[in-house]
Each structure stands twice: as C-alpha cells, then as structure tokens.
Amino acid sequence: MGDQKKVIECPCGVVLEGQNDDAVVAAAQAHAAQVHDMDLTREQALEMARPA
C-alpha cells in the first residue's frame, strides 16, 4: 500500500502522476504552490489521488 503509481487530476485540468504516494503528493504540492499560490497538505493531496 502506498507503493502503487497514483494520479491526481487538479480541478484546473492538469494531471499529476507519481510512482508512489510520496511522489504524487510532492508533485501536487508543487503544482498547487506554483500555479494556484496555495498550500496543499499531504492529506488533501491523498484524498484526490487515484490509482493510475
């Protein structure tokens, strides 16, 4: 668990992928900060994550 490839689709339409939970969370947090000027928690990111 947690070692499966995951994807998060941002409401803006960008699809973020990671090889595991940590990678997809990092991608989502970076996207949220850079594009939307918001802080995304690990929990918020994981709520949006789906298996790829």
C-alpha distances in whole Angstrom, upper triangle without the diagonal:
4,5,7,10,11,15,17,20,23,25,28,27,25,21,19,16,14,12,9,9,12,14,14,15,17,19,19,21,23,24,25,27,29,29,29,30,28,25,22,20,16,16,18,16,13,15,16,13,12,11,14
4,6,8,9,12,14,18,20,23,25,24,22,19,16,13,11,9,6,5,8,10,10,11,14,15,16,17,19,21,21,23,25,26,26,27,25,22,19,17,13,13,15,13,10,13,14,11,11,10,12
4,7,9,12,15,19,21,24,26,25,22,19,16,13,10,7,5,7,9,10,11,13,14,15,17,18,20,21,23,24,26,27,27,28,26,24,21,19,15,16,18,15,13,16,16,13,12,10,12
4,6,10,13,16,19,22,24,22,20,16,14,11,9,6,5,7,10,10,10,13,15,15,16,19,20,21,22,24,26,26,27,28,26,24,21,20,16,17,18,15,13,15,15,11,10,7,8
4,7,11,14,17,20,21,19,17,13,11,7,6,4,5,8,10,9,8,11,13,13,14,17,18,18,20,22,23,23,24,26,24,23,20,19,16,17,17,14,12,15,14,10,9,6,6
4,7,10,13,16,18,16,14,10,8,6,5,6,6,7,10,9,6,9,12,11,11,14,16,15,17,20,21,20,21,23,21,20,17,16,14,14,14,11,9,11,10,6,5,4,5
4,7,10,13,14,12,10,7,6,4,6,9,9,9,12,10,7,9,12,10,9,13,14,13,15,18,18,18,18,21,19,19,15,16,14,15,13,10,10,11,8,5,5,6,6
4,6,9,11,10,8,6,5,6,9,12,12,10,12,11,7,9,11,9,7,11,13,11,12,15,16,15,15,18,16,16,12,14,12,13,11,8,8,9,6,5,6,9,9
4,6,8,6,6,4,6,9,12,15,15,14,16,14,11,12,14,11,9,13,14,11,12,15,16,14,14,17,16,16,14,16,15,15,13,10,11,11,7,8,9,11,11
4,5,5,5,6,8,11,14,17,17,16,17,15,12,12,14,11,8,11,12,9,9,12,13,11,10,14,13,14,12,14,14,15,12,10,12,12,8,10,12,15,15
4,5,7,9,11,15,18,21,21,19,20,19,15,15,17,15,12,14,15,12,11,14,15,12,11,14,13,15,13,16,17,17,13,12,15,13,10,12,14,17,17
4,6,9,11,15,18,22,22,21,22,20,16,17,17,15,12,14,14,11,10,13,13,10,9,13,13,16,15,18,19,19,16,14,17,16,13,15,17,19,19
4,6,10,13,16,20,21,20,21,19,16,17,18,14,12,15,15,12,12,16,15,12,12,16,16,18,16,19,20,20,17,15,17,17,13,14,15,17,16
4,6,10,13,17,18,18,18,16,13,14,15,11,10,13,12,9,11,14,13,10,12,15,15,17,15,18,18,19,16,14,16,16,13,13,14,16,15
4,7,10,14,15,15,16,13,10,12,13,10,9,13,13,10,12,15,15,13,14,17,17,18,15,18,17,18,16,12,14,15,11,10,11,13,11
4,7,11,12,12,12,10,7,9,10,6,7,10,10,8,11,14,14,13,14,17,16,16,14,15,14,16,14,11,12,14,11,9,11,12,10
4,7,9,10,11,8,5,9,10,7,9,12,12,11,14,16,16,16,18,20,19,18,16,17,15,16,15,12,12,14,12,9,10,10,8
4,5,7,8,5,4,8,8,7,9,12,13,13,15,17,18,18,20,21,20,19,16,16,14,16,16,12,12,15,13,10,11,10,9
4,7,8,6,7,10,11,11,13,15,16,17,19,21,21,22,23,25,23,22,19,19,16,17,18,14,13,16,15,12,12,10,9
4,6,5,6,9,10,11,12,14,16,17,18,20,21,22,23,24,22,20,17,16,13,14,16,12,11,14,14,10,11,9,10
4,6,5,6,9,10,11,12,14,15,16,18,20,21,21,22,20,17,14,13,9,11,12,9,7,11,11,8,10,10,11
4,6,5,6,9,10,10,12,14,15,16,18,20,20,21,19,16,13,12,9,11,13,10,9,13,13,11,13,13,14
4,5,5,6,9,10,11,12,14,15,17,18,19,20,18,16,14,14,11,14,14,11,11,14,14,11,13,13,13
4,5,5,6,9,10,10,12,14,15,16,17,18,17,15,12,12,10,12,12,8,8,12,10,8,10,11,11
4,5,5,6,9,10,10,12,14,15,15,16,14,12,9,8,6,9,9,6,7,10,10,8,12,13,14
4,5,5,6,9,10,11,12,14,15,15,14,11,10,10,8,12,12,9,11,14,13,12,15,16,16
4,6,5,6,9,10,11,12,13,14,13,12,11,12,11,14,13,9,11,14,12,11,14,15,15
4,5,5,6,9,10,10,11,12,11,10,8,9,9,11,10,6,9,11,10,9,13,15,15
4,5,5,6,9,10,10,10,8,7,5,7,8,11,10,7,11,13,12,12,16,18,18
4,6,5,6,8,10,10,9,9,9,11,12,15,13,11,14,16,15,15,18,20,19
4,5,5,6,7,9,9,10,9,12,13,15,13,11,14,16,14,14,17,19,18
4,6,6,5,6,5,6,6,10,12,14,11,10,14,14,13,14,17,20,20
4,6,6,5,5,6,8,11,13,16,13,12,16,17,16,17,21,23,23
4,6,6,8,10,11,14,16,19,17,15,19,20,18,19,22,24,24
4,6,8,11,12,15,17,19,16,15,19,19,17,18,21,24,23
4,5,9,10,14,16,18,15,14,18,18,16,18,21,24,24
4,7,10,13,16,18,15,15,19,19,18,20,23,26,26
4,6,10,13,14,12,12,16,16,16,18,21,24,25
4,6,10,12,10,10,14,15,15,16,20,23,24
4,7,8,6,7,10,11,11,13,16,19,21
4,5,5,6,9,10,11,13,16,19,21
4,6,5,6,9,10,10,14,16,18
4,5,5,6,9,10,13,16,18
4,6,5,7,9,13,16,18
4,5,5,6,10,13,15
4,5,5,8,11,13
4,6,8,12,14
4,7,10,12
4,7,9
4,6
4
